[in-house]
């Protein structure tokens, strides 16, 4: 991303949307996602581990990220 930012205007780069968003404040312009046929999607799952030292706090986090506000936070960071 740094190479693209320092370029002369003819550079193009590809990366995870979450990574690109980190550089927008530094002048990087995101054009948009690749077409669906060329996309690579990563699925994430979360669970509370057996024997977790603070299992209830972990459950609270999981409940929070499942709320509309939590989902909106992920979307704003580039995670669908």
DSSP file (Angstrom, degrees, kcal/mol; ACC not computed):
  #  RESIDUE AA STRUCTURE BP1 BP2  ACC     N-H-->O    O-->H-N    N-H-->O    O-->H-N    TCO  KAPPA ALPHA  PHI   PSI    X-CA   Y-CA   Z-CA
    1    1 A X     >        0   0    0      0, 0.0     4,-2.4     0, 0.0     5,-0.2   0.000 360.0 360.0 360.0 -38.3    0.0    0.0    0.0
    2    2 A X  H  >  +     0   0    0      1,-0.2     4,-2.5     2,-0.2     5,-0.2   0.893 360.0  54.3 -61.2 -38.9    2.9    2.4    0.8
    3    3 A X  H  > S+     0   0    0      1,-0.2     4,-0.6     2,-0.2    -1,-0.2   0.915 109.2  47.4 -61.1 -43.6    4.3    1.8   -2.7
    4    4 A X  H >4 S+     0   0    0      1,-0.2     3,-0.9     2,-0.2     5,-0.3   0.919 111.9  50.1 -65.1 -43.5    0.9    2.8   -4.3
    5    5 A X  H 3< S+     0   0    0     -4,-2.4    -2,-0.2     1,-0.2    -1,-0.2   0.902 113.7  45.1 -62.0 -41.3    0.7    5.9   -2.1
    6    6 A X  H 3< S+     0   0    0     -4,-2.5    -1,-0.2    -5,-0.2    -2,-0.2   0.505  96.9 107.9 -80.8  -3.7    4.2    7.0   -3.0
    7    7 A X  S << S-     0   0    0     -3,-0.9    -3,-0.1    -4,-0.6    -4,-0.0   0.098  82.3-108.6 -70.2-176.5    3.7    6.3   -6.7
    8    8 A X        -     0   0    0      0, 0.0    -1,-0.1     0, 0.0    -3,-0.1   0.325  65.8 -87.8 -97.6   4.8    3.3    8.7   -9.6
    9    9 A X  S    S+     0   0    0     -5,-0.3    -5,-0.0     3,-0.0    -4,-0.0   0.370 113.8  85.5 106.8  -4.5   -0.4    8.0  -10.1
   10   10 A X        +     0   0    0      2,-0.0     2,-0.1    -6,-0.0    -6,-0.0   0.336  64.8 110.9-107.1   4.8   -0.2    5.0  -12.5
   11   11 A X        -     0   0    0     -7,-0.2     2,-0.4    -8,-0.1    -7,-0.0  -0.443  44.7-169.2 -82.6 153.3    0.1    2.4   -9.8
   12   12 A X        -     0   0    0     -2,-0.1     2,-0.3     2,-0.0    -2,-0.0  -0.993   5.7-175.8-138.2 143.9   -2.5   -0.2   -8.9
   13   13 A X        -     0   0    0     -2,-0.4     2,-0.4     2,-0.0    -2,-0.0  -0.958  13.8-150.4-139.8 158.5   -2.7   -2.5   -6.0
   14   14 A X        +     0   0    0     -2,-0.3     2,-0.3    20,-0.0    -2,-0.0  -0.974  32.0 132.9-127.6 142.8   -4.8   -5.3   -4.6
   15   15 A X        -     0   0    0     -2,-0.4     2,-0.1   -14,-0.0    -2,-0.0  -0.980  58.8 -59.1-171.7 174.1   -5.3   -6.2   -1.0
   16   16 A X    >>  -     0   0    0     -2,-0.3     4,-2.5     1,-0.1     3,-0.6  -0.431  47.2-125.3 -64.9 140.1   -7.8   -7.1    1.6
   17   17 A X  H 3> S+     0   0    0      1,-0.3     4,-2.5     2,-0.2     5,-0.2   0.852 111.8  57.6 -58.3 -34.3  -10.4   -4.3    2.1
   18   18 A X  H 3> S+     0   0    0     60,-0.3     4,-0.8     1,-0.2    -1,-0.3   0.882 109.2  45.3 -64.2 -36.0   -9.6   -4.2    5.8
   19   19 A X  H X> S+     0   0    0     -3,-0.6     4,-0.6     2,-0.2     3,-0.5   0.903 111.6  51.3 -71.9 -42.9   -5.9   -3.5    4.9
   20   20 A X  H >X S+     0   0    0     -4,-2.5     3,-1.8     1,-0.2     4,-0.5   0.913 103.8  58.6 -60.9 -43.4   -6.8   -0.9    2.3
   21   21 A X  H >< S+     0   0    0     -4,-2.5     3,-0.8     1,-0.3     4,-0.5   0.810  96.2  63.3 -58.7 -30.0   -9.0    1.0    4.8
   22   22 A X  H << S+     0   0    0     -4,-0.8    -1,-0.3    -3,-0.5    -2,-0.2   0.764 107.2  43.7 -64.1 -24.1   -6.0    1.4    7.1
   23   23 A X  H X<>S+     0   0    0     -3,-1.8     5,-1.9    -4,-0.6     3,-1.2   0.433  84.6  92.8-103.4  -1.8   -4.3    3.5    4.4
   24   24 A X  G X<5S+     0   0    0     -3,-0.8     3,-1.6    -4,-0.5    -1,-0.2   0.882  84.6  54.8 -61.1 -37.6   -7.2    5.7    3.3
   25   25 A X  G 3 5S+     0   0    0     -4,-0.5    -1,-0.3     1,-0.3    -2,-0.1   0.669 104.0  57.1 -70.4 -13.9   -6.3    8.4    5.8
   26   26 A X  G < 5S-     0   0    0     -3,-1.2    -1,-0.3     2,-0.1    -2,-0.2   0.351 132.4 -87.4 -96.4   4.0   -2.8    8.4    4.2
   27   27 A X  T < 5S+     0   0    0     -3,-1.6     2,-0.3     1,-0.3    -3,-0.2   0.438  79.3 141.8 108.8   0.6   -4.2    9.2    0.8
   28   28 A X      < -     0   0    0     -5,-1.9     2,-0.5    -8,-0.1    -1,-0.3  -0.580  38.5-148.9 -76.2 135.8   -4.9    5.7   -0.7
   29   29 A X        -     0   0    0     -2,-0.3     2,-0.6     0, 0.0    -8,-0.0  -0.924   1.7-149.3-109.1 123.6   -8.1    5.6   -2.7
   30   30 A X        -     0   0    0     -2,-0.5     3,-0.1     1,-0.2   -13,-0.0  -0.809   9.0-170.8 -91.5 124.5  -10.1    2.4   -2.8
   31   31 A X        -     0   0    0     -2,-0.6     2,-0.3     1,-0.3    -1,-0.2   0.867  52.8 -87.2 -80.8 -39.3  -12.0    2.0   -6.1
   32   32 A X        -     0   0    0    -15,-0.0    -1,-0.3     0, 0.0     2,-0.0  -0.867  52.5 -49.4 151.7 176.3  -14.0   -1.0   -4.9
   33   33 A X        -     0   0    0     -2,-0.3     3,-0.1     1,-0.1     6,-0.0  -0.318  58.8-100.5 -74.5 159.7  -14.0   -4.7   -4.6
   34   34 A X        -     0   0    0      1,-0.1    -1,-0.1     4,-0.1     5,-0.1  -0.324  55.7 -78.4 -67.6 160.6  -13.1   -7.1   -7.4
   35   35 A X    >>  -     0   0    0      1,-0.1     3,-2.0     3,-0.1     4,-0.8  -0.302  48.3-107.6 -58.4 149.6  -16.0   -8.7   -9.2
   36   36 A X  G >4 S+     0   0    0      1,-0.3     3,-0.8     2,-0.2    -1,-0.1   0.828 118.5  59.0 -50.8 -37.7  -17.5  -11.7   -7.2
   37   37 A X  G 34 S+     0   0    0      1,-0.2    -1,-0.3     3,-0.0    -2,-0.1   0.757 112.2  40.4 -66.0 -22.5  -16.0  -14.3   -9.6
   38   38 A X  G <4 S+     0   0    0     -3,-2.0    -1,-0.2     2,-0.0    -2,-0.2   0.450  95.1 109.2-102.7  -3.0  -12.5  -12.9   -8.8
   39   39 A X    <<  -     0   0    0     -3,-0.8     2,-0.5    -4,-0.8    -4,-0.0  -0.323  54.7-151.6 -74.8 155.1  -13.1  -12.4   -5.1
   40   40 A X        -     0   0    0     -2,-0.0     2,-0.4     2,-0.0    -3,-0.0  -0.978  16.8-162.8-124.8 114.9  -11.6  -14.4   -2.3
   41   41 A X        -     0   0    0     -2,-0.5     2,-0.5     2,-0.0    -2,-0.0  -0.799   5.3-156.1-103.4 140.8  -13.7  -14.5    0.8
   42   42 A X        -     0   0    0     -2,-0.4     2,-0.4     2,-0.0    -2,-0.0  -0.963   8.9-148.7-115.2 127.8  -12.5  -15.5    4.2
   43   43 A X        -     0   0    0     -2,-0.5     2,-0.4     2,-0.0    -2,-0.0  -0.783  11.3-160.6 -96.1 139.1  -15.0  -16.8    6.8
   44   44 A X        -     0   0    0     -2,-0.4     2,-0.3     2,-0.0    -2,-0.0  -0.925   7.0-173.4-118.6 143.7  -14.4  -16.1   10.5
   45   45 A X        -     0   0    0     -2,-0.4     2,-0.4     2,-0.0    -2,-0.0  -0.964   5.3-160.0-132.1 152.2  -15.8  -18.0   13.5
   46   46 A X        +     0   0    0     -2,-0.3     2,-0.3    16,-0.0    -2,-0.0  -0.985  14.4 165.3-133.9 144.5  -15.6  -17.2   17.2
   47   47 A X        -     0   0    0     -2,-0.4     2,-0.6     0, 0.0    -2,-0.0  -0.986  39.8-108.0-152.2 155.1  -16.2  -19.4   20.2
   48   48 A X        -     0   0    0     -2,-0.3     2,-0.1     4,-0.0     3,-0.1  -0.783  42.6-124.8 -86.3 125.8  -15.5  -19.4   23.9
   49   49 A X    >   -     0   0    0     -2,-0.6     3,-1.8     1,-0.1     2,-0.2  -0.413  26.5-101.3 -72.6 143.8  -12.7  -21.9   24.6
   50   50 A X  T 3  S+     0   0    0      1,-0.3    -1,-0.1    -2,-0.1     0, 0.0  -0.452 110.9  18.7 -60.2 131.1  -13.3  -24.7   27.2
   51   51 A X  T 3  S+     0   0    0      1,-0.2    -1,-0.3    -2,-0.2    -2,-0.1   0.634  84.7 170.0  80.5  14.2  -11.6  -23.6   30.4
   52   52 A X    X   -     0   0    0     -3,-1.8     3,-0.9     1,-0.1    -1,-0.2  -0.332  37.5-133.0 -58.8 138.7  -11.4  -19.9   29.4
   53   53 A X  T 3  S+     0   0    0      1,-0.3    -1,-0.1     2,-0.1     3,-0.1   0.835 103.0  22.6 -65.0 -32.9  -10.3  -17.9   32.4
   54   54 A X  T 3> S+     0   0    0      1,-0.1     4,-1.9     2,-0.1     3,-0.3  -0.521  74.4 159.2-133.1  66.7  -13.0  -15.3   31.8
   55   55 A X  H <> S+     0   0    0     -3,-0.9     4,-2.5     1,-0.2     5,-0.2   0.846  72.6  55.3 -60.9 -38.1  -15.6  -17.2   29.8
   56   56 A X  H  > S+     0   0    0      1,-0.2     4,-2.2     2,-0.2    -1,-0.2   0.894 107.2  49.8 -67.1 -38.0  -18.4  -14.8   30.6
   57   57 A X  H  > S+     0   0    0     -3,-0.3     4,-2.0     2,-0.2    -1,-0.2   0.894 110.5  51.2 -64.6 -38.9  -16.5  -11.8   29.4
   58   58 A X  H  X S+     0   0    0     -4,-1.9     4,-2.3     2,-0.2    -2,-0.2   0.912 109.3  49.8 -63.8 -42.5  -15.7  -13.7   26.2
   59   59 A X  H  X S+     0   0    0     -4,-2.5     4,-2.6     1,-0.2    -2,-0.2   0.890 107.7  55.0 -62.5 -38.9  -19.5  -14.5   25.8
   60   60 A X  H  X S+     0   0    0     -4,-2.2     4,-2.4     2,-0.2    -2,-0.2   0.910 107.9  49.0 -60.0 -42.7  -20.2  -10.8   26.3
   61   61 A X  H  X S+     0   0    0     -4,-2.0     4,-2.6     2,-0.2     5,-0.2   0.933 111.1  49.4 -63.2 -45.3  -17.8   -9.9   23.4
   62   62 A X  H  X S+     0   0    0     -4,-2.3     4,-0.9     1,-0.2    -2,-0.2   0.897 111.6  48.9 -61.9 -40.1  -19.5  -12.5   21.2
   63   63 A X  H  < S+     0   0    0     -4,-2.6     3,-0.4     1,-0.2     4,-0.4   0.908 111.0  51.7 -64.4 -40.5  -22.9  -11.1   22.0
   64   64 A X  H >< S+     0   0    0     -4,-2.4     3,-1.5     1,-0.2     6,-0.5   0.928 108.0  49.0 -63.1 -46.8  -21.7   -7.6   21.3
   65   65 A X  H 3< S+     0   0    0     -4,-2.6    -1,-0.2     1,-0.3    -2,-0.2   0.677 106.3  59.2 -71.4 -13.4  -20.3   -8.3   17.9
   66   66 A X  T 3< S+     0   0    0     -4,-0.9    -1,-0.3    -3,-0.4    -2,-0.2   0.531  88.0  95.3 -88.6  -6.7  -23.5  -10.1   16.9
   67   67 A X  S <> S-     0   0    0     -3,-1.5     4,-2.7    -4,-0.4     5,-0.2  -0.351  92.9-106.5 -77.0 163.2  -25.6   -6.9   17.5
   68   68 A X  H  > S+     0   0    0      1,-0.2     4,-2.4     2,-0.2     5,-0.2   0.897 123.3  50.6 -55.4 -40.1  -26.5   -4.6   14.7
   69   69 A X  H  > S+     0   0    0      2,-0.2     4,-1.9     1,-0.2    -1,-0.2   0.898 110.5  49.1 -65.8 -39.7  -24.0   -2.1   16.1
   70   70 A X  H  > S+     0   0    0     -6,-0.5     4,-1.7     2,-0.2    -2,-0.2   0.920 112.0  47.6 -64.8 -44.1  -21.3   -4.7   16.2
   71   71 A X  H  X S+     0   0    0     -4,-2.7     4,-2.4     1,-0.2    -2,-0.2   0.891 109.6  53.8 -64.1 -39.1  -22.0   -5.8   12.7
   72   72 A X  H  X S+     0   0    0     -4,-2.4     4,-2.5    -5,-0.2    -1,-0.2   0.869 105.0  55.2 -63.1 -36.1  -21.9   -2.2   11.5
   73   73 A X  H  X S+     0   0    0     -4,-1.9     4,-0.9     2,-0.2    -1,-0.2   0.908 108.9  47.1 -63.5 -41.4  -18.5   -1.8   13.1
   74   74 A X  H ><>S+     0   0    0     -4,-1.7     5,-2.6     1,-0.2     3,-0.7   0.935 111.9  50.1 -64.7 -45.7  -17.2   -4.7   11.1
   75   75 A X  H ><5S+     0   0    0     -4,-2.4     3,-1.7     1,-0.3    -2,-0.2   0.898 106.2  55.4 -61.1 -40.9  -18.7   -3.4    7.8
   76   76 A X  H 3<5S+     0   0    0     -4,-2.5    -1,-0.3     1,-0.3    -2,-0.2   0.770 107.4  51.4 -65.0 -22.9  -17.2    0.1    8.4
   77   77 A X  T <<5S-     0   0    0     -4,-0.9    -1,-0.3    -3,-0.7    -2,-0.2   0.420 128.7 -96.4 -91.7   0.9  -13.8   -1.7    8.6
   78   78 A X  T < 5S+     0   0    0     -3,-1.7     2,-0.6     1,-0.3   -60,-0.3   0.552  84.2 127.4  99.4   8.5  -14.3   -3.5    5.4
   79   79 A X      <       0   0    0     -5,-2.6    -1,-0.3    -6,-0.2    -2,-0.2  -0.881 360.0 360.0-102.0 124.5  -15.6   -6.8    6.7
   80   80 A X              0   0    0     -2,-0.6    -1,-0.1    -3,-0.1    -5,-0.1   0.468 360.0 360.0 -81.5 360.0  -18.9   -8.0    5.2
